[in-house]
Amino acid sequence: MSGPSVIVVGAGAVGAACAEALAEEGCRVTVLESAFPGAGATGAAMGHLVVMDDSEAQFALTSWSRRLWAERAASFPPAMEDVACGTLWVAEGDEEMAHVRKKAAFYSERGEPVEVLDGATLREAEPRLREGLAGALRVPGDRVLYPPAAARLFLDRARGHGAEVRTETRVEAVGSGRARFGGRWVEADAVVNAAGAFAPRLVPGLPVVPRKGHLVITDRYPGFLRHQVIELAYLKSAHTLTRESVAFNVQPRKTGQLLVGSSRELVGFDPAINPSLCARMLRHAASYLPDLTHLRALRTWTGFRPATPDSLPLVGMWEPGLWIAAGHEGLGVTTAPGTARLLADLLLGRTPPIDPAPFDPRRGMPVHA
Amino acid sequence: MPERVRFTIDGQPAEAGAGESLLAALWNAGRLAVRSSVGGEARGPLCGMGACFECRVTIDGEPHRRACLERVREGMVVIPRASDRPGPEGPAIETADRASASRWPSRGPERPIGAEIADPSAPGAIEAPRDDGRAREPEPRLMTDVVVIGAGPAGIAAAVHAAEAGARTLLLDEQARPGGQVWRGDPPRAARAWLDRLERSGAQVLAGATVVDAPAPGELLVARGDRPVRVRFERLVLATGARELFLPFPGWTLPGVVGAGGAQALLKAGARFDGRRVVVAGSGPLLLAVAAALRRNGARVVGVAEQASLARLAAFGASLWRAPRKLFEGVGYGAALAAVPYRTGAWVQEARGKGAVDGVRVTDGRREWHWACDVLACGFGLVPSLELPRLLGCATSAGAVLVDAAQQTSVGGVFAAGEIVGIGGASQALATGAVAGLAAAGRAVPERLAARRVAEAGFAARLVRAFALRPELRDLARPETLVCRCEDVPLGHLAAMASAREAKLHTRAGMGACQGRVCGPALAVLRGFAPDTVRPPLVPVPAAILESEDALTAPAGAAGGPAPRTG
């Protein structure tokens, strides 16, 4: 190992993936994690691997990342709970169906195989969906997995390349080429702030805010659902930065459980369950999947998505010796492998395979509402 | 001849006595194993009282129902094997079986839950439903001065005293009838007096009711079957009782290995043990009571292994003169257990058998011996059920809720009584329950009651000392021994885990249906893990319950707001 020394702050999916990519490139990597791997947003996340079309940049990062995931899928340990279930973007009426066709064209033009389902075909594909839906866009290449296991997998591979991982180690401050923990500064050639929603605590001025979400998981009902199903209007909810909102997003887990989302709120770091929002989220999900109402809910929890004003993550240099890999909102698990490669290329002075400019942490951005 | 009920098990006709629990009916039909685990192991009941979730079966097409909480009914269709395993081979639910919509629990209007309290003189008048844009049935809303959670001795004493003091009082319990675990089935004379007094007191009883959440100050979300009920209150008395502590050892997941209290609960629910060879093991005063009850019911008790040493037990016995009411609990066992080997300082190292237990390896640390048996009834004492107190934010210490002289917790207006303030048995529960009930009704506590409360607390402390767990019990489980029975997680997977939350996220231990009720206390003993955060739902309930209407605006001065929940 003759490469530069790098301190990675945070062992969520993104930090762990960065650690792996950098260690693989010969960097001398130290990961500092305040709790344990995947304890933050990663541990609360749904774990979808989805190609998204909100912007060209988002499509580029998500499709590249999902391909990197798929290349590894054969070697996943069982704990990854990987399911190649595909996504159904469900359209309620004709207006949304028109949107489905536009979306289909966007994906197809960029080489992502998709399929347009009419109402009848949709019901064949997912008989538990309510009658009367207009149709859906199927993205067969999408998958779901178990995010904490992903963080652990990245870290294990990083360790295999010589990385050191320190858990229960809270970083108090970072600067150019240094990080302070346990009251003393430690130097490195580079520091990567991958602290998710907590990244601005170490680098004030980073445009990242916690966007709270609720999830509910049921007991095991294998066969209830085959695809992850998301309402087409999901992005409407995803773009609402001020109000609280819910969107229909349900996944079949490998265990046979159903994971039910989603909600979005801007309430700081208050982790309390909001019973009325949780109820609204469940009612909304049941308006698409009526039988969901009868399934036993085992647990509810909340988590904090690290959100940026333009819905793209911050990946790149902040100042010499201080790098950022944060602000992935709900796509940190999806884009962890691409983020890590992008960051490693930039940090090592190489040209990455996708345009890094849209992810530059210093890019001009609208101010958070 | 008691009335018989006909039902089917896996399509085969079966019969049971009316009044038996479904679990007892399955047991009596020879089904010691009632489900298969996520790893494919055959499993039978452990706790017998709704905490372990090992008796989950599919009833009338609805999976994941606890057989111990169901009364067997005429025509019931029971599928015991009900695998949780995913994949095409899993029986699971009948996918897209829309023709048999009745397989799902009915939401039709034929189930007037809450109607029994629609009496205008009752504490909770039912309010009109609010329209949320979807067709829904009225969601009963009950309003009361004092709500008591748990209808064991502590809860009954609290409800009686609160109601007799003039407070509108509502008593909630998960079981079908009041009495708690200790007064279940055929209650003793003293218990009947309390149950009669409860009936006369004017307190309303809501049975089959499970608290799911405390969504706002002064409000509880309660599930009755698949229906939500909201309860608004001014004062809350927690009397949620205790459950058995189970420690993992090789073979403890074999069908036929039940709790000591579990065996007693099975007996009370109508399970027959006649002719069965039973080993009773673990720790605590319950073991002798269970052994005696099993003998009375025709079981052949092979032996009793109490892990506490004779020296500690002798010291405890000598201290009983300070608590004379306890003595009656000990008499009568002598004759019943005359011929039964009673080993102190002895514990089960391993349960053996193929498909079901057929014997146990017992040791006293020096020697080892084998007892052949059909059932091992093994529990290591009781642990308070603290899920609801912790959800409400009540401070705890050493695994019990902290209370002041009026049994008030750290949360204003929330009182606690019985086993959750320290394991001390029925008379401690009655004493603390009486104090809590009076205090919750705003009455002063008479000196006599206050003194009894203090004496009982001393007894509880001596009990803990006498039956303190020996360190060897922490080393019984091997790396391959399962710790989490819901998710089939072996101890070895937890080696690198530093907390309950890390273990949960990285090994699935505690992620299953029992929500860590079994493995949580076990890991506290084995690894010193503090319990993970409590979040709603407090027990798995149909999503319909959580979907129900928004929280009401809390009345001024109401108690029991939700604590911050993290994780």
Interface residues (C-beta under 8 A of the other chain):
Chain A: A35 F36 P37 G38 A39 G43 P127 R128 P148 A149 R152 T167 E168 V216 T218 D219 R220 Y221 P222 G223 F224 K254 T255 G256 V260 D270 P271 A272 I273 P275 S276 C278 A279 L282 R283 A286 S287 D291 L292 T293 H294 L295 R296 A297 L298 R299 T300 W301
Chain B: V38 E62 P63 H64 D84 R85 P86 G87 G90 A92 I93 T95 A96 R98 W104 P105 R107 D132 R134 D213 P215 A216 L221 D226 A498 S499 R501 E502 L505 H506 M511 G512 A513 Q515 R535 P536 P537 P540 V541 P542 A543 A544 I545 L546 E547 S548 E549 D550 A551 P562 P564 R565 T566 G567
